[in-house]
Amino acid sequence: MDNKYLDKVVDKLVGETLYFEERDHMFIQYPFSHYRGLSPNLPIPEISFREHCRGIYGLNERETTYVFDEYRRNYKQ
């Protein structure tokens, strides 16, 4: 796959990542996690991320690593 497609996957994942405040605390909702809100200070749940990329987008390990690295650089808005 070319990087154009992978970059679109990154953009979609970043766009689907939600930040919200509840009881004076910030939370993050990842599109690849079943948890409603996690602390933005915790690491990205990498196993869920990789499973999501393989299952939804059909990415192989190299492509998933590229998308994960780009997502980590871009997800904080």
N, C-alpha and C positions, 0 to 999 in steps of 0.2 A: 504494500500500500504506500501511496505517496504521503508526504507530510501535509499536503493540503487537507486531505481527509482527516488525518490525525489531529491537525490543528482545529478542525471543525468539531471534533469530539471534545477536545479540551475546552473550546468556547462553550459548547453545550453544557458540559459538566460544571464549568464556572458559573454559567447563567442559572443553573438549577440549584446551586448552593445558596441556601437561605440563612440569613443572620436575623436573629430576633432577640428582643429583650423580654425577660419575664422576671418579675419580682426583683428588679434592679440588678439582674445578672444577664450577661450576654451569652447567647447560645448559637450553635451552628447546626444546620440540618443538611447533611450530605445526601445527594441523590442516590448514593450507593449504600446507604446505611439504613437499617430498620429502626434505629433510635431516633426519636423525635428531636432531641436537642442534646448536643454535646458541648462541652467547654471548648472554645476556640484555642485554648492553651494546650489541649491534648494533641498528640500526633494524629495525623490522618489515618483512619483505619485501612491500612494498606491491603490486607487480605480481602476485605470486602470490595475495595476499589478494583483490585485485579480480577476478582470473580465477575464483577459487574462489566468490566471492559471486555472480557472474554465472552460472557453470556449475551450481552446486549449488542455489542459492536463487532464481535467476532475477531478481536485482536489477538495476535500471537504474543509471546513473551517479550520480544524486542519492542514491538509496537506499544504494548502496555507500559513498559518501562519508560519509553519516550513520553507517552501521555501523562504518566504519573509525575515525572520530573517537571513537565510543563505546567501541569495542574498545580503542583506545589508552588511554583514561581508566580502563578497568576490568580489563585483562588481568593486571596485576601483583597478585599475591595476598599 
